[in-house]
């Protein structure tokens, strides 16, 4: 695509992700067609294909729209987020097959051009019961096409992150068009309350999961605002600190060592009282901070040396909001007990 872009290697995670995705799609479509032939023997194979690919695309779209909110609610869903664009391209392919077979079956044998027929064969735009729902699906497919076509990182770099993000946020417009397409089309023609219930539950799920995520984000924002009011300063994320090691930060005139250990975080002065050694370059051994220069030890939660030694270093208040660590810049007197911040609490 350009001389400075290289092919992306498919690592093990991507291969597993895509294999599960493709196998799931194939199993769903084949099962749908087989069951449709069993329970609806008079349905043509074209009709079965249209419905199989259409419902598969709709189901996958609901999964795609659920991943973001679920990741904000629980970081264990993050592996689904990393390759979500693969799902988006797959969903566009499914929707394209659905649209192509629909156009062939319902518009290819008339006097009008099939694409024009989609918009002109039914012009009852003011009649809700006879609304030309196919136009809504076609418009949604156009949006999905531009999203799939620009899913590569090449376009993210060329369009800039804000423009690319705005373009891909149009998935919600596509979702609204698709839900209207389904509601005004298939559900009316079927008149089956089971279909109505399934689609309604899907819509309720998407709204609910987004509201829950928004409420959580609002709560986190309020916690961060309150931490700022109380004097805490955001210094780093939890993942930036290796286990039983520290990240050294500078707040005002203080150099502070922020340690992560056993699911907790504590902060002490970076200066060893022995010969001003850098405690943040040491590590925690047997629940004690060990100075890398001469092996002096301090407890991370109160900065005291274990008996019979009497050395003490200053401690700092720490809090964790989501995955970010906040430290109060005011040092406590050396040896002051400070409750460690618990990760994931």
N, C-alpha and C positions, 0 to 999 in steps of 0.2 A: 504493500500500500504506500510505502514511502521508504527511502533508503535507510532511514534511521529507526525503523520499526522492525522488530524481529518476530518470528513465529513464537507463540506461547507454547512451552512444553507442557504436556499433560502429565502432571505429577500423579502420585498414587491417589491422593484425595480427590482430584478432579476426575480420575478414571472411575473411582468408586461412586462418586456423586452422579456422574453421567450414566453409568451402567444401571444404577438403581432407578434413576429417572426414566430412562428409555424402557427398561423392563416393566416398570409400573405402567407406563403409557400403553405398551403393547399388550400387557395382560388385561388392562381395562378395556381397550378397544375390542380385542378378540372376544372377551367374555361378554361384552355388551352385544356384539353382533350375534353370537351364538344364542344367548338368552332371548334376544329379540326374535330370532327365527323360530325359537321354540314356543314362545308365548304369543307372538304375533305373526303367524305363518303367512298371512296375506300381505304383509309389508314387503316391498321390493328391497333388493339388496342396496339400491341407491339410497332409499329412505333410511335403512339401517346405518349406512356409512355416514350420512348427513347427521343423524342423531348421535351416533357414537363419537364422532370427532367433535361435534358441537358441545356435547356434555363433558367430554374430556377436557376441552379448552376452558370451559366454564369452571370446572372443578380445579384445574391447575391455576387459573386466575385467582380463585379464592385462596389457594395455598400461598401463592406469590404475595398477595396483599396481606396475608396473615404473618409472614415471616418478620417483617420490620417491627410491628408492635410486639410480637412474642419475644424478639431479641431485647427490646427495651424492658420487658417485664422479667425476663430470665435469660441470662447470658449463655445458658446451655444450648440455646437455639442458634447461637452464632455460626456454627458450622453450616447451617442451611443458608446463611446470608452470603457467604463468601462467593458462591457461584450461582447466585439467584438469577443472574442474567442468562444463564443457560436455560433455566426454566422459562424465562420470558421468550426466548427465541423458539423454544419447543412449543410453547403455548400459541405463538403466532403461526407456526406451521400447522398446528391442529385446527386453528380457526380458519386458516387459508383453505385447507382441504374441505372443511365444512362449507365455506362460502362458495368455493369452486363447484362442488357437486350440487349445491342449491341453485346456482345460476344455470348450470347445465340442465338440471331437471325441470326447472320452472320458467326459464327465460330463453333457452337456446333455440327453440323451435318456433318462435313467433316471427313476425315481420320486422320487428325492431332489433337493433343491435342489442345483444344480451345485457351489456352494461347500462345502456339507456333504458332498457326495459325495466331494470331494477327501480329506476326513479319515475318512469312514466306510465308503467302498466297499471299502477294504482295511485291516484292523486287525491284520495280522500283524507287530506291532512287535517281537516277540521272535524273529522268523525273519529272519535276515540275507539269505537268498536271495530271500525274498518281501517284503522290507521296503517299506512304502508310501513310496517315494522322492518322490512328488509333494508330500507334505506338507513335505519339506525345501525344495523349490524354492519353494513358496508362502510359507514363513516367510522365506526369503531375499528374496523379492520385496517383502514388507512392509518389511524393513529398507531395501532400496533405495528404496522409495517415500518413507520419511521423510528419507532423505539427499537425494533429488532435490527434495523439497518444501521443504527448508530450505537449499538451496544458495545462495540469494540473500543478498547482504550484509545485507539487512534483518534476517534471522534471526541472522546472525553478531553484529550489534549488539544485538539484543534478548535473545538467549540468553546472551551473554557468550562470549568466546573459549574459555575452558576447557570450558564445557558444549557448545558447538558442536563443538569438537575431539573431545571424548569421543563425541559422537553419531556423528560421521563416521568415527571409528576403528572403529565397528562394521562397516565394510566388510570387515574381516578375518573377522568372524563370518559375514557373508553369503557370503564366498568359501568358507569351510569348509563351509557348508550346500550351496552350489552344487556343490562338488567331490564331496560325498557324494551329492547328487542325481544327478549325472552317473554316478558310479561304480556306484551301486546300480540305476540305471535304464537309460539308453541303452546303456552298455557291456555290461551283462549280457544285454540283449535282442539286441544285435547280435552279440556273440561275435566281434568283429573285432579281431585283435591290433594292427592299424594304429591304430584308435581308442584302444585302451588305451595304446599307445606315445605318441601325441600328447598325450593328457591327462596321462600321467605326466611327460612332458618339460616340459609347462607348469607342473606343480606343482613339479618339481625346479628349474626356472628361477626361480620366485618365491622359493623358499626360499634358493637360492644367492645371488641378487642382494641379498636382504635381509641375509644373513649377511655378505657382502662389505662392504655399506654400514655395517653395525654394527661390523665390525672396523676399518674406516677411521675411523669416528667415535670408537671407543675409542682408536685410535692418536693421533688429534688431541687428544682430551681429555688423554691422557697427556703429549703434547708441551706443552700449555698448563700442565698441572700442574708439569712440570719447569721450564718457563720461569718460573713463579711462584717456584719454589724457588730458582732462580738469580738472582732479583731483577728479572726483566723485568716490565713492566706493560703491559697491553693498552691501547692509546690510540685506535685507530680502525680502520676497514676501508680496504682499498686504494681502493675506489671513492669514498671521501670526499675523496680528494686529486686535483685535476686534474693532467693531465700537465704536467711541468716546473714545477709550482707546489708550495706547501707547506701543511701544516696546522700551526698553532702550538698547542702543548700546554703545560700547566704541570704539572711533576712536582716537588713540594716547592718549593724556592726557584728552580728553574730554569725558564726559558721556552725551549722547544725547538722548532726548525723542522724538521718531518719532510718531506723532499722526495721526490717520485716523478718518475723520469726514465728513459727508455730501458729500461724493464723492470726497474728497480732502485729501491731505497729507501735513503736515507741520512738521518741526523739530525745537526744541528749546533746550536750555541747560536744563539738568535734575535737575539743582540745583536752588531751590527757593531762592531769595535774602533775604527773611525774616530770616529764620534760617536754610538755606541749606536743606530744605525738598526735598524729591524725587518727582519731578513733574510727572515723568513717571509712578508713582504708583497712580496718580490721574486720573481723567477723565474729559471729556469736558461736561459742563453743560451750557446751554444757550449761546452756541458758545464761551465759555471761558474755558481755562484750570484751574481747581481748584486743588490747592495743598492739598494733603490728610492730612497734619499736622494741618494747621491753616486756611485753606480756602482762602488763597491769590489767586487772579485770574489774568490770563494773556491771551491776545489774541494770538491765535496760529500762526497767519501770521506775527506778528511784535514783539511779546514778551512783549508788554506793558500792564500795568494794566489800567483798565477803570477809568476815572476821578471820584472822585478827587484824586485817588491814583497815585503815580508817579514811582512805582517800574518797573524795566525793566529787561528782561533776554536776553541773546544772541540768535540769530536765525541762521539757517543754510540753505543753498540752497539744494533743493530737486528736483529730477526728477524721472519720472517713465518710464521704458522701458519694454514694454509688461506687465507682472504682477510683475515686480521686482522694488524695491525702491532703488535709489542711493542717497547718501548724500555726500555733499562736507565737508571734515573734518575741513575746516577753518571757525572759528566762525565769524559771522558779529558782529559789535558793538551792544550792548544791545539796543533794540528798533528799529532795522533796519527792514524795511518792506521787506518781501520776498514773492513773488507770490507763492501761494500753487500749488503743482503739482496736476493736475486733473486726477482722475482715469478714464481710458478708453478713454482718449483724443487721 
